[in-house]
Amino acid sequence: MSQSSGPVRVTHDGQGVATLAMSRPERHNALSTALIEALAEGLDVLALDGETRVVVLAGDGRSFCAGADIDEMRSTGAAPPAANAREAARLATLLRRLDTFPKPTVARVHGNAFGGALGLIAACDVAVAADIASFALTEVRLGIVPAMISPYVVRAIGERQARRYFLTGERFAAATAQRIGLVHEMVTADRLDASVSAIASDLLAGAPGAQAEAKRLLRHVTARSEAGDERLAEDTAQWISRLRAAAEGREGLSAFLDKRPPSWRKG
């Protein structure tokens, strides 16, 4: 059964697995305000759905997710500070919701996965990527930083790897994503769905209550708390709202949309 709600498509396989698919293929599933809200609403519905045991996060079209909607981000950076901060908080809230979702989640990654997409991947419990997928944390090339996604990405890949990829903005391949811990498995594109299905089957073999407790246990043994995570989400949202309103952020976002080099690149 398939249902569409704006930029999100939800499919149920009848066995307990629901696929929550970002569906802005014409924009490579860039994270607009509407898409972020639809994803959050979709998670809320699936959390309460007694028939759903596992949620697969996917993307329609050629890309998993191109990261932030740059046009919207530039507009938000020029907005009053309170409105800017509110918009930043939307993604921070979505990531927390995905990270603390009471059921197992699997990221199905194909095509490009840039910027905010890596936060979505890292916030899922399991991640599987096609071998031709491409990844990047491109924020510094836009004059900003990967603020809201940083807690999840750093937990996944560690500080040492984050130092490189946060600072260079370079693209890296699926094999590298697997090596540094961003994704658990890398398979050929024609095996991606089969691999996701196999992992979902393993997850369905676990007791749902025990799985929810296991996720809570992980938070406990890593010394995380609701209050601490909430403060971190607020801090990182303030960080990005400040930088995208600053001179470098405005220049970088405008340069991207104008298809020209930003002022800090010479030659």
Helices and strands as residue ranges (DSSP letters): E 2-5, E 8-12, E 17-22, G 25-27, H 33-48, E 54-59, H 70-77, H 81-99, E 105-109, E 112-114, H 116-123, E 126-130, E 134-136, G 139-142, H 150-168, E 171-173, H 174-179, E 185-187, G 189-191, H 192-204, H 208-221, H 226-245, H 247-258
